[in-house]
Structure formats: structure tokens, C-alpha cells
Amino acid sequence: MPAETVVPPRFRAPEPQPRRHALTLAIVVCALATVFFALAPGQADAAPAGPFAVEGPADAYAWDGAVLSVTGDGVTIAGMADPTSAAMGDVRVAAGVGAINVGSGVRIGTLSFAGVTALRLDGAGNEVQAFDLTRPANVSGPGSVTIAEATLPLDLLPSATVTLTGGAYSMSIWAGATLVLEPGASLSNITHFGGTLDLSHIVFGAPVRVLGYSVGGDCASNTIVAPFGATRLSELMTLDHLFVNGGDTAIVEDGERVGTLQGDGSFLITATRTVTFTGWEGQVLATEEVPLFSAATAPDVEAPEGYRFTGWDVDSSHIVQNLTVTALFEKLPDPAPQPEPASAPPTGGSGAPSAAPAPTSVPASRYYPAPKKLAATGDAAGWGLGAIAAAGSAAAATAVVAAAAGKRRG
């Protein structure tokens, strides 16, 4: 009997593998399930509903020609059917619906919530003319919405941004959320537990009306965004009641933290600017770190010879930026020429005035006989006043005699 041939296991023909059959069956089942759910009622994608483009179960919403009614969860108003149109529609959310989602650029006239419902924002540029509530609601999500009116309290949750253009009952800002007040806004109350209150659109001199503002709390971190130059809440909101409850409330202006909110509503300004004062030929006279919106202290200035200090080239009483302030000088007029002093009389060697010159001697003639010498007690110079007078009299008499003689000859 011939020996039985033994085939090594590695050379045996492969047996049928059940895994391949199971995988094939799974593919078929998934395909059938996909077809089944696609054909099942109550499920649709991006179906138009009046002016809106709506996603979600088809049996969870309906458009009746004027109002979009939402009766079940899972509905998203993704946008407008015609984004270029200014059309808008009303939306009514039934009681029992936990939330409704909106995408980007959704324009709603009146949004009515019959129960406690959340508005979730998935995109920017959404608009609600009137938020008609029967119970408080909340807004959340990473998008934004502009609301003209809200009849009951709204909680702003992370990380929603709500812009209020008209009147609202009250709003609570929680960490991560932002409330933006436009110039026409008014509220009965704002509760600020965290997040951001943006007042940067408010015009100085035209504060918005808010009856009560409560901000802060233990370990709370809040932010108030203010227009550049603001130093008090009263410049931006007319408040009947203000409650600052601790924590840290930062004041941010032009993207910079400039200070902290104080209990009386003032801003403790901690940001500074550098002010440098320069004098003659750019010499640095002083450098000062000045709190924003405060005045710098000008140093004393010495003018160089021939000049006088007239002031500074720029105002430093309200500092808003790093500044160099330069001293101004004016040249003084040249002094008028002084007259030369009068000549002094000649002096002798000792400084006393010189003696008068001796009188000139008179020559003898037939009209002026020689004068007599003075006695020893007379003028030592040889002539005295008496001798001069006698000589004068003699000369006069001689002249008279001569005149008479001439007349007789004639």
C-alpha cells in the first residue's frame, strides 16, 4: 500500500473565510440604511422656508406664508434664501423647544419664544428687530446678533456677542460674552458677572440710559471698553444705581488697558505717557511719566543772554500720547546808543580847576598912560583892580579932549 502523501500546512488550499462574507453583508446593510433614511419622512437638508434657508427635520418647522414656526429641536436657520435681499420674516418657537440655531446674515423681524429657549449663534451679521419673550432666555455660541428690543431678561453666555440698539428689560453678561451698547440703547439693569461691556460707540455728552449697573464679584474678571479719553462711567451711562462688588474690572480704551473701575464710577488711570521738555538748542530740561489725560509739570526755563522765554510750542495740560514740548524764545531788541558825557574843565596837577590866566598887560600910549605899580599890599602880580579902573578913566578923558580939539579945527 503506497504511503500517504502528507502536504505541509503552508501548502494547503485556503478554506473559505467567513470574514469576507460578513464585510460584504455589512456594506449592503449600510447602503440600504442610507437609502431608507433618505426616503424616510421628517428629514430634509437646507429646505427653503419663506425668506429663510432652514436645515433640520422637516416635521420640526413650517412656513405658513408669514411666520416660520419651529416646533422641534434640531432646527437651524442657516441664512436667508436670497442673501442679497433686504427681506426678513418672523419666527415663532413653540414651548418645549430647547434651542434654535442661526447661522450668518439671518434677518428676523420678531423672534417669539413661548418657553425657555436658547438662541445659539453660529455666525456673524444676524439681526432681530424684536425679541418677544414670555420667560427669560439666553443667547450663546461663537456668533453675533443685533437686537433692537427685548421684553424680558436675557442671559449672554459664552461666547456670544449681542449688540443692543434700542430698549431692553435687563441683560446679564457672563464670562466670555460681550454686550455692545449703541447710542440709542437703554436698559433697566445690567448685571456684569464677567465678560465685556462695550461702551466704545457711546458719544461723549450723550450717555445711554441705564437705571442700574452691578459689576464684579469675588474672583470676577470684567472688562469695560470705553471710548478713548473717558475717565468716568457717568460720561457714558446715566446711572441711578451703581454697585461695584469687588473683583477686577479693567478699563480698555483703543485696545489698551488704561486703568481700573473704582467704586464711585471713576477710572483709576494707570497707563502713562512720556513727556520731555527741551530748552535752548534742544537741551533736555525734564522728562516725566504722566498718567493719561493728566497734565504735565513744566520746568523753569532760563533764557540765554539777549533773549527772553515766551512759552511752550504745544499744550501739555491733557496728555494723550508721548510728547516732546519745546521752549520758545524771543530775541530782545538791541539797546539804544548812549550819549557821550560832556567834557570836564581842565584840571591842574592836583585835580583842582586851574587858576584863571593872568590879565594881559596894557601897552602904554598917549591914550593909555602906563599904570602905576601897586603898593606892597596890592596884587603881587603887578596890577590891581584899582589901577585898571584909574587907567580906564584917564583914557576916557583923553578921548573927550581929542574930540573937542578936532571940532575946533574943523
Sine and cosine of phi, psi and omega as CSV:
sin_phi,cos_phi,sin_psi,cos_psi,sin_omega,cos_omega
0.00,0.00,0.84,-0.54,-0.05,-1.00
-0.89,0.46,0.53,-0.85,-0.01,-1.00
-0.94,0.35,0.56,-0.83,-0.01,-1.00
-0.97,0.25,0.74,-0.67,0.01,-1.00
-0.99,0.14,0.81,-0.58,-0.01,-1.00
-0.98,-0.21,0.84,-0.54,0.02,-1.00
-1.00,-0.05,0.80,-0.59,0.03,-1.00
-0.86,0.51,0.52,-0.85,-0.06,-1.00
-0.84,0.54,-0.57,0.82,-0.08,-1.00
-0.94,0.33,-0.21,0.98,0.02,-1.00
-0.97,-0.26,0.11,0.99,0.00,-1.00
-0.96,0.27,0.52,-0.85,0.06,-1.00
-0.91,0.41,0.69,-0.72,-0.02,-1.00
-0.91,0.41,0.62,-0.78,0.04,-1.00
-1.00,0.09,0.37,-0.93,0.04,-1.00
-0.84,0.54,0.67,-0.74,-0.05,-1.00
-0.97,-0.24,0.89,-0.46,-0.03,-1.00
-0.90,0.43,-0.41,0.91,-0.03,-1.00
-0.85,0.52,-0.65,0.76,-0.04,-1.00
-0.89,0.46,-0.62,0.79,0.00,-1.00
-0.93,0.36,-0.63,0.77,-0.01,-1.00
-0.92,0.40,-0.63,0.77,0.00,-1.00
-0.91,0.41,-0.65,0.76,0.02,-1.00
-0.90,0.44,-0.65,0.76,0.00,-1.00
-0.91,0.41,-0.62,0.78,0.00,-1.00
-0.91,0.42,-0.62,0.78,0.00,-1.00
-0.90,0.43,-0.66,0.76,-0.01,-1.00
-0.91,0.42,-0.68,0.73,-0.02,-1.00
-0.90,0.45,-0.67,0.74,0.01,-1.00
-0.90,0.44,-0.65,0.76,0.01,-1.00
-0.90,0.44,-0.67,0.74,0.01,-1.00
-0.91,0.41,-0.61,0.79,0.01,-1.00
-0.91,0.42,-0.63,0.77,0.00,-1.00
-0.89,0.45,-0.69,0.72,0.02,-1.00
-0.90,0.44,-0.66,0.75,-0.05,-1.00
-0.89,0.46,-0.74,0.67,-0.02,-1.00
-0.94,0.34,-0.49,0.87,0.05,-1.00
-0.93,0.37,-0.53,0.85,-0.02,-1.00
-1.00,-0.03,-0.20,0.98,-0.07,-1.00
-0.94,0.35,0.62,-0.79,0.03,-1.00
-0.94,0.35,0.42,-0.91,0.08,-1.00
1.00,-0.04,0.04,1.00,0.00,-1.00
-0.76,-0.65,0.81,-0.58,0.02,-1.00
-0.47,-0.88,0.32,-0.95,-0.01,-1.00
-0.84,-0.54,0.76,-0.65,0.14,-0.99
0.75,0.66,0.77,0.64,0.04,-1.00
-0.99,0.10,0.68,-0.74,0.06,-1.00
-0.94,0.34,0.63,-0.78,0.06,-1.00
-0.63,-0.77,1.00,-0.04,-0.08,-1.00
0.89,0.45,-0.77,-0.64,-0.01,-1.00
-0.98,0.20,-0.12,0.99,-0.11,-0.99
-0.99,-0.17,0.45,-0.90,0.21,-0.98
-0.96,-0.27,0.90,-0.43,-0.19,-0.98
-0.88,-0.47,0.66,-0.75,0.11,-0.99
-0.88,-0.47,0.52,-0.85,0.04,-1.00
0.73,-0.69,-0.01,-1.00,0.00,-1.00
-0.87,0.50,0.75,-0.66,-0.06,-1.00
-0.89,0.45,-0.45,0.89,-0.01,-1.00
-1.00,0.04,0.10,0.99,-0.01,-1.00
-0.98,-0.20,-0.03,1.00,0.02,-1.00
-0.45,-0.89,0.35,-0.94,0.02,-1.00
-0.38,-0.92,0.59,-0.81,0.06,-1.00
-0.94,-0.34,0.84,-0.54,-0.06,-1.00
-0.98,-0.22,0.26,0.97,0.00,-1.00
0.98,-0.18,-0.29,0.96,0.01,-1.00
-0.68,-0.74,-0.53,0.85,-0.10,-0.99
-0.73,-0.68,0.67,-0.74,0.16,-0.99
-1.00,-0.02,0.90,-0.43,0.00,-1.00
-0.99,-0.16,0.79,-0.61,0.02,-1.00
-0.93,-0.36,0.87,-0.50,-0.07,-1.00
-0.89,-0.45,-0.04,1.00,-0.01,-1.00
-0.57,-0.82,0.27,-0.96,0.02,-1.00
-0.97,0.25,0.24,-0.97,0.06,-1.00
1.00,0.04,0.19,0.98,-0.02,-1.00
-1.00,-0.09,0.71,-0.70,0.06,-1.00
-0.80,-0.61,0.82,-0.57,0.17,-0.98
-1.00,0.04,0.99,-0.14,-0.16,-0.99
-0.96,0.29,-0.47,0.88,-0.04,-1.00
0.08,-1.00,-0.31,-0.95,0.05,-1.00
-0.98,-0.18,0.56,-0.83,0.01,-1.00
-0.86,0.51,-0.61,0.80,0.08,-1.00
-0.83,-0.56,0.99,-0.11,-0.07,-1.00
-0.88,0.47,-0.37,0.93,-0.02,-1.00
-0.99,0.11,-0.19,0.98,-0.03,-1.00
-1.00,0.04,0.47,-0.88,0.06,-1.00
-1.00,-0.01,0.13,0.99,-0.04,-1.00
-0.91,0.41,0.48,-0.88,0.10,-1.00
-0.60,-0.80,0.23,-0.97,0.00,-1.00
-0.63,-0.78,0.19,-0.98,0.03,-1.00
-1.00,-0.07,0.48,-0.88,0.01,-1.00
-0.75,-0.66,0.76,-0.65,0.04,-1.00
-0.86,-0.51,0.83,-0.56,-0.04,-1.00
-0.95,-0.31,0.83,-0.56,-0.09,-1.00
-0.96,0.27,0.37,-0.93,0.09,-1.00
-0.87,0.49,0.59,-0.81,0.00,-1.00
1.00,-0.10,-0.24,0.97,0.05,-1.00
-0.99,0.13,0.83,-0.56,-0.09,-1.00
-0.97,0.24,-0.55,0.83,-0.07,-1.00
-0.30,-0.95,0.42,-0.91,0.16,-0.99
-0.74,-0.67,0.66,-0.75,-0.05,-1.00
-0.97,-0.25,0.55,-0.83,0.15,-0.99
-0.78,-0.63,0.53,-0.85,-0.02,-1.00
-1.00,-0.05,-0.92,-0.38,-0.03,-1.00
-0.81,-0.59,0.61,-0.79,0.08,-1.00
0.92,0.39,0.45,0.89,0.00,-1.00
-0.99,0.10,0.77,-0.64,-0.01,-1.00
-0.90,-0.43,0.93,-0.38,-0.05,-1.00
-0.90,-0.43,0.74,-0.67,0.07,-1.00
-0.95,0.32,-0.95,0.32,0.06,-1.00
-0.86,-0.51,0.82,-0.58,0.06,-1.00
-0.95,-0.30,0.92,-0.38,-0.07,-1.00
-0.95,-0.30,0.76,-0.65,0.09,-1.00
-0.92,-0.39,0.86,-0.51,0.03,-1.00
-0.99,0.14,-0.31,0.95,0.00,-1.00
-0.66,-0.76,-0.34,-0.94,0.04,-1.00
-0.99,0.13,0.95,-0.31,-0.10,-1.00
-0.73,-0.68,0.54,-0.84,0.05,-1.00
-0.97,-0.25,0.66,-0.75,0.14,-0.99
-0.98,-0.19,0.89,-0.45,-0.03,-1.00
-0.96,-0.28,0.78,-0.62,-0.08,-1.00
-0.97,-0.23,0.83,-0.55,0.02,-1.00
-0.96,-0.28,-0.18,0.98,-0.05,-1.00
-0.47,-0.88,-0.08,-1.00,-0.09,-1.00
-0.97,-0.23,0.19,-0.98,0.13,-0.99
0.98,0.22,0.33,0.94,0.03,-1.00
-0.99,0.10,0.41,-0.91,-0.10,-1.00
-0.58,-0.81,0.72,-0.69,0.10,-1.00
-0.76,-0.65,0.87,-0.49,0.00,-1.00
-0.94,0.33,-0.70,0.71,-0.03,-1.00
-0.65,-0.76,0.80,-0.61,0.06,-1.00
-0.98,-0.19,0.99,-0.17,-0.10,-1.00
-0.99,-0.13,0.94,-0.34,-0.12,-0.99
-0.89,-0.45,0.57,-0.82,0.18,-0.98
-0.98,-0.19,-0.33,0.94,0.07,-1.00
-0.60,-0.80,0.38,-0.92,0.05,-1.00
-0.83,0.56,0.54,-0.84,-0.01,-1.00
-0.72,-0.69,0.01,-1.00,0.03,-1.00
-0.68,-0.74,0.38,-0.93,0.04,-1.00
-0.83,-0.55,0.74,-0.67,-0.04,-1.00
-0.57,-0.82,0.02,-1.00,0.06,-1.00
0.97,-0.23,0.25,-0.97,-0.11,-0.99
-0.99,0.12,0.22,0.97,-0.04,-1.00
-0.96,-0.28,-0.28,-0.96,-0.04,-1.00
-0.63,-0.77,0.42,-0.91,0.03,-1.00
-0.52,-0.86,0.59,-0.80,0.10,-0.99
-0.97,-0.26,0.81,-0.59,-0.05,-1.00
-0.88,-0.48,0.75,-0.66,0.04,-1.00
-1.00,0.07,-0.66,0.75,-0.02,-1.00
-0.58,-0.81,0.52,-0.85,0.10,-1.00
-0.60,-0.80,0.79,-0.62,-0.15,-0.99
-1.00,0.06,-0.39,0.92,-0.02,-1.00
-0.71,-0.70,0.19,-0.98,-0.07,-1.00
-0.85,0.52,0.59,-0.81,0.09,-1.00
-0.84,-0.54,0.72,-0.69,0.14,-0.99
-0.99,-0.14,0.79,-0.61,0.04,-1.00
-0.99,-0.16,0.92,-0.40,-0.10,-1.00
-0.95,-0.31,0.25,-0.97,-0.01,-1.00
-0.85,0.52,0.62,-0.79,-0.19,0.98
-0.89,-0.46,0.78,0.63,-0.10,-0.99
-0.97,0.26,0.50,-0.87,0.14,-0.99
-0.86,-0.51,0.88,-0.48,-0.02,-1.00
-0.90,-0.44,0.80,-0.60,0.08,-1.00
-0.95,-0.30,0.82,-0.57,-0.01,-1.00
-0.96,-0.27,0.83,-0.56,-0.01,-1.00
-0.96,-0.28,-0.27,0.96,-0.03,-1.00
-0.75,-0.66,-0.61,-0.79,-0.07,-1.00
-1.00,-0.07,0.56,-0.83,0.04,-1.00
-0.56,-0.83,0.38,-0.92,-0.03,-1.00
-0.95,0.32,-0.91,0.41,0.06,-1.00
-0.34,-0.94,0.39,-0.92,0.03,-1.00
-0.64,-0.77,0.64,-0.77,0.06,-1.00
-0.92,-0.40,0.79,-0.62,-0.03,-1.00
-0.97,-0.24,0.86,-0.51,0.02,-1.00
-0.97,-0.25,0.26,-0.96,-0.06,-1.00
-0.80,0.60,0.77,-0.64,0.03,-1.00
1.00,-0.08,-0.18,0.98,-0.01,-1.00
-0.97,-0.22,0.29,-0.96,-0.02,-1.00
-0.69,-0.73,0.73,-0.68,0.14,-0.99
-0.91,-0.41,0.84,-0.54,0.02,-1.00
-0.95,-0.31,0.82,-0.57,0.04,-1.00
-0.98,-0.20,0.80,-0.59,0.09,-1.00
-1.00,0.01,0.23,-0.97,-0.05,-1.00
-0.83,0.55,-0.47,0.89,-0.02,-1.00
-1.00,-0.04,0.15,0.99,-0.08,-1.00
-0.98,0.19,0.41,-0.91,0.13,-0.99
-0.40,-0.92,0.56,-0.83,-0.05,-1.00
-0.60,-0.80,0.48,-0.88,0.14,-0.99
-0.98,0.22,-0.56,0.83,-0.06,-1.00
-0.35,-0.94,0.60,-0.80,0.16,-0.99
-0.83,-0.56,0.80,-0.60,0.11,-0.99
-0.93,-0.37,0.85,-0.52,-0.15,-0.99
-0.91,-0.42,1.00,-0.09,-0.03,-1.00
-1.00,-0.09,-0.01,1.00,-0.08,-1.00
0.37,-0.93,-0.07,-1.00,0.02,-1.00
0.95,0.30,-0.43,-0.90,-0.20,-0.98
-0.75,-0.66,0.73,-0.68,0.21,-0.98
-0.96,-0.29,0.91,-0.42,-0.09,-1.00
-0.98,-0.18,0.94,-0.34,0.02,-1.00
-0.94,-0.35,0.28,0.96,-0.14,-0.99
-0.94,0.35,-0.28,0.96,0.01,-1.00
-1.00,0.01,-0.12,0.99,-0.05,-1.00
-0.96,0.30,0.65,-0.76,-0.02,-1.00
-1.00,0.00,0.72,-0.69,0.07,-1.00
-0.85,0.53,0.70,-0.72,-0.01,-1.00
1.00,0.04,-0.12,0.99,0.04,-1.00
-0.72,-0.69,0.90,0.43,-0.05,-1.00
-0.92,0.40,0.49,-0.87,0.05,-1.00
-0.98,0.19,0.38,-0.92,-0.07,-1.00
-1.00,-0.03,0.88,-0.47,0.08,-1.00
-0.70,-0.71,0.84,-0.54,-0.05,-1.00
-0.94,0.33,-0.70,0.71,-0.05,-1.00
-0.63,-0.78,0.63,-0.78,0.02,-1.00
-0.72,-0.70,0.87,-0.49,0.03,-1.00
-0.90,-0.44,0.84,-0.55,-0.12,-0.99
-0.71,-0.71,0.60,-0.80,0.12,-0.99
1.00,-0.06,-0.15,-0.99,-0.06,-1.00
0.47,-0.88,0.16,-0.99,-0.01,-1.00
-0.85,0.53,0.80,-0.59,0.05,-1.00
0.90,0.44,0.22,0.98,0.00,-1.00
-0.99,0.14,0.58,-0.81,0.06,-1.00
-0.83,-0.56,0.91,-0.42,-0.08,-1.00
-0.84,-0.54,0.32,-0.95,0.04,-1.00
-0.70,-0.71,0.73,-0.68,0.16,-0.99
-0.91,-0.41,0.85,-0.53,0.07,-1.00
-0.99,-0.11,0.85,-0.53,-0.08,-1.00
-0.84,-0.54,0.40,-0.92,0.11,-0.99
-0.91,0.41,0.51,-0.86,-0.07,-1.00
-0.89,0.45,0.78,-0.62,0.00,-1.00
0.95,-0.30,-0.23,0.97,-0.01,-1.00
-0.94,0.33,0.61,-0.79,0.01,-1.00
-0.77,-0.64,-0.04,1.00,0.00,-1.00
-0.50,-0.87,0.50,-0.86,0.10,-1.00
-0.90,0.44,-0.55,0.84,-0.05,-1.00
-0.90,0.44,-0.31,0.95,0.08,-1.00
-0.96,0.28,-0.27,0.96,-0.13,-0.99
-0.86,-0.51,-0.47,0.88,0.00,-1.00
-0.68,-0.73,0.68,-0.73,0.15,-0.99
-1.00,0.00,0.93,-0.38,-0.15,-0.99
-0.92,-0.40,0.77,-0.64,0.18,-0.98
-0.99,0.12,-0.52,0.86,-0.04,-1.00
-0.64,-0.77,0.74,-0.67,0.06,-1.00
-0.77,-0.63,0.79,-0.62,0.03,-1.00
-0.80,-0.61,0.94,-0.35,0.08,-1.00
-0.98,-0.22,0.93,-0.36,-0.22,-0.98
-0.97,-0.24,0.54,0.84,0.03,-1.00
1.00,0.02,-0.28,-0.96,-0.08,-1.00
0.95,0.30,-0.29,-0.96,-0.03,-1.00
-0.84,-0.54,0.89,-0.46,0.06,-1.00
-0.90,-0.43,0.96,-0.29,-0.07,-1.00
-0.99,0.13,0.60,-0.80,0.12,-0.99
-0.97,-0.24,0.86,-0.51,-0.04,-1.00
-0.89,-0.46,0.79,-0.62,0.03,-1.00
-0.72,-0.70,0.77,-0.64,-0.06,-1.00
0.80,0.60,0.63,0.78,0.05,-1.00
0.98,0.21,0.05,1.00,-0.03,-1.00
-0.89,-0.45,0.71,-0.71,0.13,-0.99
-0.96,0.29,0.89,-0.45,-0.07,-1.00
-0.96,-0.28,-0.23,0.97,-0.03,-1.00
0.03,-1.00,-0.31,-0.95,-0.09,-1.00
-0.70,-0.72,0.61,-0.80,0.04,-1.00
-0.95,0.32,0.73,-0.69,0.06,-1.00
-0.98,-0.18,0.24,-0.97,-0.07,-1.00
-0.89,0.47,-0.43,0.90,0.00,-1.00
-1.00,-0.03,0.12,0.99,0.01,-1.00
1.00,-0.01,-0.06,1.00,0.05,-1.00
-0.99,0.12,0.29,-0.96,0.03,-1.00
-0.97,-0.24,0.85,-0.52,0.13,-0.99
-0.98,0.18,0.97,-0.23,-0.07,-1.00
-0.99,0.17,0.86,-0.51,0.00,-1.00
-0.93,-0.37,-0.28,0.96,0.05,-1.00
-0.95,0.31,0.59,-0.81,-0.04,-1.00
-0.80,-0.60,0.26,-0.97,0.13,-0.99
-0.73,-0.68,0.45,-0.89,-0.03,-1.00
-1.00,-0.08,0.80,-0.60,0.04,-1.00
-0.88,-0.47,0.80,-0.60,0.00,-1.00
-0.89,-0.46,0.78,-0.62,0.05,-1.00
-0.97,-0.23,0.77,-0.64,0.02,-1.00
-0.85,-0.53,0.51,-0.86,-0.03,-1.00
-0.92,-0.40,-0.64,-0.77,-0.07,-1.00
-0.88,0.48,0.78,-0.63,0.03,-1.00
0.84,0.55,0.57,0.82,0.10,-1.00
0.97,0.23,0.19,0.98,0.01,-1.00
-0.90,0.43,0.78,-0.62,0.01,-1.00
-0.95,0.30,0.87,-0.48,0.00,-1.00
-1.00,-0.05,-0.59,0.81,-0.02,-1.00
-0.26,-0.96,0.50,-0.87,0.11,-0.99
-0.77,-0.64,0.74,-0.68,-0.13,-0.99
-0.66,-0.75,0.66,-0.75,0.15,-0.99
-1.00,-0.04,0.91,-0.42,-0.14,-0.99
-0.91,-0.40,0.75,-0.66,0.10,-1.00
-0.85,0.53,0.61,-0.80,0.04,-1.00
-0.78,0.62,0.63,-0.78,0.09,-1.00
0.94,0.35,0.20,0.98,0.05,-1.00
-0.96,-0.29,0.06,-1.00,-0.02,-1.00
-0.99,-0.15,0.60,-0.80,0.12,-0.99
-1.00,0.07,0.36,-0.93,0.00,-1.00
-0.97,-0.23,0.92,-0.38,-0.05,-1.00
-0.97,0.24,0.64,-0.77,0.01,-1.00
-0.99,0.13,0.18,-0.98,0.13,-0.99
-0.95,0.32,0.49,-0.87,-0.06,-1.00
-0.80,-0.60,0.74,-0.67,0.12,-0.99
-0.96,-0.27,0.80,-0.60,0.01,-1.00
-1.00,0.03,0.59,-0.81,0.06,-1.00
-0.93,0.36,0.25,-0.97,-0.03,-1.00
-0.87,0.49,0.74,-0.67,0.01,-1.00
1.00,-0.02,0.03,1.00,-0.01,-1.00
-0.73,-0.68,0.30,-0.95,0.13,-0.99
-0.73,-0.69,0.54,-0.84,0.02,-1.00
-0.97,0.23,0.77,-0.64,-0.06,-1.00
-0.91,-0.41,-0.11,0.99,0.00,-1.00
0.67,-0.75,-0.28,-0.96,-0.05,-1.00
-0.91,-0.42,0.43,-0.90,-0.09,-1.00
-0.98,0.21,-0.39,0.92,0.02,-1.00
-0.69,-0.73,0.37,-0.93,0.01,-1.00
-0.98,0.21,0.69,-0.72,0.01,-1.00
-0.84,-0.53,0.42,0.91,-0.03,-1.00
-1.00,0.02,-0.18,0.98,0.00,-1.00
-0.55,-0.83,1.00,-0.05,-0.16,-0.99
-1.00,0.07,0.81,-0.58,0.03,-1.00
-0.83,-0.56,-0.08,1.00,-0.01,-1.00
-0.37,-0.93,0.22,-0.98,0.13,-0.99
-0.86,0.50,0.68,-0.74,-0.21,-0.98
-0.59,-0.81,0.62,-0.79,0.19,-0.98
-0.92,-0.40,0.82,-0.57,-0.04,-1.00
-0.93,-0.38,0.83,-0.56,-0.12,-0.99
-0.93,-0.37,0.72,-0.70,0.04,-1.00
-0.95,0.31,0.58,-0.81,0.03,-1.00
-0.94,-0.35,0.62,-0.79,-0.03,-1.00
-0.77,-0.64,0.46,-0.89,0.04,-1.00
-0.80,-0.59,0.71,-0.70,-0.01,-1.00
-0.96,0.27,0.71,-0.70,0.04,-1.00
-0.98,0.21,0.52,-0.86,0.04,-1.00
-0.92,0.40,0.50,-0.87,0.04,-1.00
-0.90,0.43,0.59,-0.81,-0.01,-1.00
-0.92,0.40,0.56,-0.83,0.01,-1.00
-0.93,0.38,0.58,-0.82,0.01,-1.00
-0.91,0.42,0.63,-0.78,-0.03,-1.00
-1.00,-0.04,0.65,-0.76,0.03,-1.00
-0.92,0.39,0.50,-0.87,0.01,-1.00
-0.96,0.29,0.61,-0.80,0.01,-1.00
-0.92,0.38,0.51,-0.86,0.01,-1.00
-0.90,0.43,0.49,-0.87,-0.02,-1.00
-0.94,0.33,0.69,-0.73,0.03,-1.00
-0.99,0.13,0.50,-0.87,0.04,-1.00
-0.89,0.46,0.49,-0.87,-0.01,-1.00
-0.88,0.48,0.54,-0.84,-0.03,-1.00
-0.87,-0.50,0.39,-0.92,0.10,-1.00
-0.98,0.20,-0.13,-0.99,-0.02,-1.00
-0.90,0.45,-0.50,0.87,-0.06,-1.00
-1.00,0.02,-0.01,1.00,0.00,-1.00
1.00,-0.10,-0.19,0.98,0.03,-1.00
-0.99,0.13,0.43,-0.91,0.01,-1.00
-0.85,0.53,0.55,-0.83,0.00,-1.00
-0.94,0.35,0.51,-0.86,0.05,-1.00
-0.93,0.37,0.49,-0.87,0.01,-1.00
-0.89,0.46,0.58,-0.82,-0.01,-1.00
-0.91,0.41,0.52,-0.86,0.02,-1.00
-0.90,0.43,0.59,-0.81,0.00,-1.00
-0.90,0.45,0.55,-0.84,0.00,-1.00
-0.96,0.29,0.69,-0.72,0.00,-1.00
-0.93,0.37,0.60,-0.80,-0.02,-1.00
-1.00,-0.08,0.81,-0.58,-0.02,-1.00
-0.94,0.35,0.51,-0.86,0.01,-1.00
-0.97,0.23,0.55,-0.84,0.05,-1.00
-0.39,-0.92,-0.01,-1.00,0.03,-1.00
-0.95,0.31,-0.31,0.95,0.04,-1.00
-0.99,-0.11,-0.41,0.91,-0.03,-1.00
-0.82,-0.58,1.00,0.08,-0.01,-1.00
-0.89,0.45,0.41,-0.91,-0.01,-1.00
-0.88,0.48,0.74,-0.67,-0.01,-1.00
-0.96,0.29,0.37,-0.93,0.01,-1.00
-0.98,0.19,0.40,-0.91,0.10,-1.00
-0.95,0.32,0.55,-0.83,0.05,-1.00
-0.95,0.30,0.45,-0.89,0.09,-1.00
-0.90,0.43,0.16,-0.99,-0.02,-1.00
-0.86,0.51,-0.41,0.91,0.00,-1.00
-1.00,0.04,-0.06,1.00,0.00,-1.00
-0.99,0.17,-0.28,-0.96,-0.05,-1.00
-0.92,0.40,0.82,-0.57,0.00,-1.00
-0.89,0.45,-0.31,0.95,-0.02,-1.00
-0.97,0.25,-0.23,0.97,0.07,-1.00
0.90,-0.43,-0.34,0.94,-0.02,-1.00
-0.71,-0.70,0.64,-0.77,0.07,-1.00
-0.86,-0.51,0.18,-0.98,-0.04,-1.00
-0.89,0.45,-0.60,0.80,0.00,-1.00
-0.90,0.45,-0.65,0.76,0.02,-1.00
-0.90,0.44,-0.65,0.76,0.00,-1.00
-0.90,0.43,-0.65,0.76,-0.01,-1.00
-0.92,0.40,-0.66,0.75,0.01,-1.00
-0.90,0.43,-0.62,0.78,0.03,-1.00
-0.90,0.43,-0.60,0.80,0.00,-1.00
-0.92,0.39,-0.66,0.75,-0.02,-1.00
-0.90,0.43,-0.68,0.73,0.01,-1.00
-0.88,0.47,-0.66,0.75,0.00,-1.00
-0.90,0.43,-0.63,0.78,0.01,-1.00
-0.91,0.40,-0.67,0.74,0.02,-1.00
-0.89,0.45,-0.67,0.74,0.04,-1.00
-0.86,0.51,-0.65,0.76,-0.02,-1.00
-0.91,0.42,-0.61,0.79,0.00,-1.00
-0.91,0.42,-0.70,0.72,0.00,-1.00
-0.88,0.47,-0.65,0.76,0.00,-1.00
-0.90,0.43,-0.61,0.79,0.00,-1.00
-0.93,0.38,-0.63,0.78,-0.02,-1.00
-0.92,0.40,-0.65,0.76,0.01,-1.00
-0.89,0.46,-0.65,0.76,0.01,-1.00
-0.91,0.42,-0.57,0.82,-0.02,-1.00
-0.93,0.37,-0.63,0.78,0.01,-1.00
-0.92,0.40,-0.60,0.80,-0.01,-1.00
-0.93,0.38,-0.51,0.86,-0.02,-1.00
-0.98,0.20,0.00,0.00,0.00,0.00
